Amino acid sequence: MSEHSEAHALKISHIAFSRNENVILDDMNFSINAGELMQIDGANGSGKSTLLRILAGLLEPSHGHVQWHGQDAFGHGSDYQEQLMYLGHKNAIKDDLSPLENLEFIRQLKHSQTELGCLEALEKFRLASYGHTPIRRMSAGQKRKVSLARLMLVKTTVWLLDEPFTALDQAGKTILEAVIKTHIHGGGLVIFATHQAIEIEGCTVRHFHLN
């Protein structure tokens, strides 16, 4: 498959990143197309989270650029950020709010919403009965599922997921794998970092290795 064969191609070219004269990433290059799944591999400290944050526009690289449809992903007129959903290793949900309140807040941040409601998204992760429970009273795995449920609420093409399987039990992992599979088969693309070996039936996982 050529890197221009799909409509939604994301490409990074010669990405480098340094902090306090410490080189974290050096000359990173890859491209990924719609319908593809890529796992970022590497030891702790190799720059997996840094690379995802650069792709999300949260960090500016020291060198290189990110392209979306062959243009600067963060340039004027680019729709890349509207097509993007980033889930960091922290859940980014408010402990004093309920799952439904958190999801409704997140849902309103994006213009293009799915037909799925917040309660239905929680149902996908078997959390419908916790809809009005304060987040602070939930387990780490339940909090992670609430955070993941936001993937179901907005129409985005690019999913950037940092350790998405953290704190999930086997049932939660199975649900998330099914959600990712549906997104990929629907023409989305997913880039994720995890320490776990992941195999999703019906999906080919490409690997990008960081030293």
Salt bridges, closest charged atoms under 4 A:
GLU3 OE2 - HIS4 NE2 3.72
GLU3 OE2 - LYS11 NZ 2.98
ASP27 OD1 - HIS14 ND1 2.66
GLU36 OE1 - ARG206 NH1 2.87
ASP41 OD2 - HIS207 ND1 2.68
ASP41 OD2 - HIS209 ND1 3.44
ASP96 OD1 - ARG136 NH1 3.28
GLU163 OE2 - HIS195 ND1 2.68
ASP169 OD1 - LYS145 NZ 3.66
